[in-house]
């Protein structure tokens, strides 16, 4: 007489996908917010100069402060256009206090200057000088990467 092998009851295991779907939507929402903020920083009316030296940044800047200069040489900071360079000084001082309040320093921040290709060169130096009087030390200029010749 052969031995009877009793078959174990095999039940279909169902995974609860709710947490996984939830996580996916949270990630999507997170990246949407990031993209929106980034787009808000960049004024489309500012055409950057082309440069063969321009390369995408190696790493993301820790605390970037974006100052844009339009064709007329007016600074744009935090989405607002100011009539002249000195008008942004209180805003820069405010940024400095915010950094200090969060245990940072204005020395850690990088001033990102996006100047319109037709704005006067001297205007960028003026912005840098103003930022230095407030205490900022790191600067980076934005240009478009020129591909090929």
C-alpha positions as CSV (number, residue, x, y, z in Angstrom):
1,X,0.0,0.0,0.0
2,X,1.5,3.4,-1.1
3,X,2.0,6.2,1.4
4,X,-0.5,9.0,1.1
5,X,1.1,12.4,1.1
6,X,-1.2,15.0,2.5
7,X,-1.2,18.2,0.5
8,X,-0.8,21.3,2.7
9,X,-3.5,23.9,2.1
10,X,-1.9,26.4,-0.2
11,X,-3.6,29.8,0.2
12,X,-3.0,32.7,-2.1
13,X,-1.1,35.4,-0.3
14,X,-2.4,38.8,-0.9
15,X,-0.2,41.8,-0.3
16,X,-1.7,45.0,0.8
17,X,-0.6,47.5,-1.8
18,X,-2.1,50.6,-0.1
19,X,1.1,51.7,1.7
20,X,3.2,51.2,-1.5
21,X,0.7,53.3,-3.6
22,X,0.6,55.9,-0.8
23,X,4.4,56.2,-0.8
24,X,4.5,56.6,-4.6
25,X,2.1,59.5,-4.5
26,X,4.0,61.1,-1.7
27,X,7.2,60.9,-3.8
28,X,5.5,62.3,-6.9
29,X,4.1,65.2,-4.8
30,X,7.5,65.9,-3.3
31,X,9.2,66.2,-6.7
32,X,6.4,68.3,-8.1
33,X,7.0,70.8,-5.3
34,X,10.7,70.8,-6.0
35,X,10.3,71.4,-9.7
36,X,7.8,74.2,-9.1
37,X,10.2,76.1,-6.7
38,X,13.0,75.7,-9.2
39,X,11.0,77.1,-12.1
40,X,9.9,80.0,-9.9
41,X,13.5,81.0,-9.3
42,X,14.2,81.4,-13.0
43,X,12.8,84.4,-14.8
44,X,12.3,83.5,-18.4
45,X,12.9,87.0,-19.6
46,X,16.5,86.6,-18.6
47,X,18.5,85.2,-21.5
48,X,21.8,83.8,-20.2
49,X,25.1,84.4,-22.1
50,X,26.5,81.4,-23.9
51,X,29.8,80.1,-22.8
52,X,32.0,77.1,-23.6
53,X,33.2,77.2,-20.0
54,X,29.7,76.8,-18.6
55,X,29.1,73.4,-17.1
56,X,26.2,72.1,-15.0
57,X,27.1,72.3,-11.3
58,X,28.8,69.1,-9.9
59,X,26.6,69.1,-6.8
60,X,23.6,71.0,-5.7
61,X,24.5,74.2,-3.8
62,X,23.8,74.0,-0.1
63,X,22.2,77.4,0.3
64,X,21.8,79.2,-3.0
65,X,20.5,82.8,-3.1
66,X,19.5,83.6,-6.6
67,X,19.9,87.2,-7.8
68,X,18.8,87.8,-11.4
69,X,19.7,90.8,-13.5
70,X,17.4,91.8,-16.3
71,X,18.4,93.5,-19.5
72,X,18.0,97.0,-17.9
73,X,20.3,95.8,-15.1
74,X,17.6,95.8,-12.5
75,X,18.0,93.0,-9.8
76,X,15.3,90.4,-9.3
77,X,15.3,88.7,-5.9
78,X,12.6,86.4,-4.6
79,X,10.5,87.0,-7.7
80,X,10.4,90.8,-7.1
81,X,12.1,93.3,-9.4
82,X,13.9,96.2,-7.8
83,X,14.7,99.6,-9.4
84,X,18.4,99.6,-8.5
85,X,21.1,97.4,-7.1
86,X,21.2,98.9,-3.6
87,X,17.5,98.3,-3.1
88,X,18.2,94.5,-2.5
89,X,20.6,95.2,0.4
90,X,17.8,94.9,3.1
91,X,16.7,91.6,1.5
92,X,20.3,90.3,1.6
93,X,20.7,91.3,5.2
94,X,17.4,89.5,6.0
95,X,18.8,86.3,4.3
96,X,21.9,86.7,6.5
97,X,19.9,86.9,9.7
98,X,17.8,83.9,8.6
99,X,21.0,81.8,8.0
100,X,22.5,82.9,11.4
101,X,19.2,82.1,13.2
102,X,19.3,78.5,11.8
103,X,22.9,78.0,13.1
104,X,24.4,78.7,9.7
105,X,26.4,81.6,8.4
106,X,26.2,83.9,5.4
107,X,29.7,82.5,4.6
108,X,28.1,79.1,3.8
109,X,25.6,80.6,1.3
110,X,26.3,80.9,-2.4
111,X,25.1,83.9,-4.3
112,X,24.0,82.7,-7.8
113,X,23.9,85.5,-10.3
114,X,21.9,85.0,-13.4
115,X,22.6,88.1,-15.5
116,X,20.9,88.8,-18.9
117,X,23.5,88.5,-21.7
118,X,22.9,92.1,-22.7
119,X,23.2,93.6,-19.2
120,X,26.3,95.7,-18.6
121,X,29.3,93.8,-17.2
122,X,29.9,96.3,-14.5
123,X,26.5,95.6,-13.0
124,X,27.6,92.1,-11.9
125,X,30.6,93.5,-10.1
126,X,28.3,96.0,-8.3
127,X,26.1,93.1,-7.2
128,X,29.1,91.2,-5.9
129,X,30.5,94.3,-4.1
130,X,27.1,94.8,-2.4
131,X,26.9,91.2,-1.3
132,X,30.4,91.4,0.1
133,X,29.5,94.4,2.2
134,X,26.7,92.3,3.8
135,X,29.1,89.5,4.4
136,X,28.6,86.9,1.6
137,X,31.8,85.4,0.2
138,X,30.8,82.7,-2.4
139,X,29.6,83.6,-5.8
140,X,28.7,81.7,-9.0
141,X,27.7,83.1,-12.4
142,X,25.1,81.3,-14.5
143,X,25.6,80.9,-18.3
144,X,24.2,78.6,-20.8
145,X,26.4,75.7,-21.9
146,X,27.5,76.1,-25.4
147,X,27.6,72.8,-27.2
148,X,30.0,72.4,-30.1
149,X,31.4,75.3,-32.2
